[in-house]
Amino acid sequence: MTDKMQGKFDKYWGECSLLISIPIILDLRNKMILIDFSFRVIYSEEEAPKQIYIMHDSLYELYKEYMDKYAVTNVGTSMEND
């Protein structure tokens, strides 16, 4: 029974950890410190660095997507104001 519960927990946490982690990182009080600590407690010694890398890479991709979308808008607005 515990193996079944652990499997469900791992599946749930694996799917939602990204959604939970991004606001934690953006909170100025926590940043990546809480993610590093939490992932090392939750995941195994081998899995934690992989999950931290996935989190870091996903956040970078989200930022890149934001910049691609809004950088053009801001440049156009800035040129209109000049």
Phi, psi and omega in degrees: 000320181293325178297320179295317178295319179297320178298317178294318178298313180298319179295313180297311182295322179297326181280326187254355183299326179295316180293326179283325187287324183299311177297327178296318180293321182287342176289121185298338180284334188253307186053217183278349183300314181292322178295314178303312181296310184296315182295326179289334176279318185284313185264165178290171182298327180278326186278330184302310179299325178295316181292323177296319178297315178301317180297312181297315181295319179295319178295320177297317179296321177297317178295317180298317178297319177298314181295320178297322183283318188258347179295320180294319179297316181291323179295315179297319178293320180295320180291326178293326181285338181284000000 
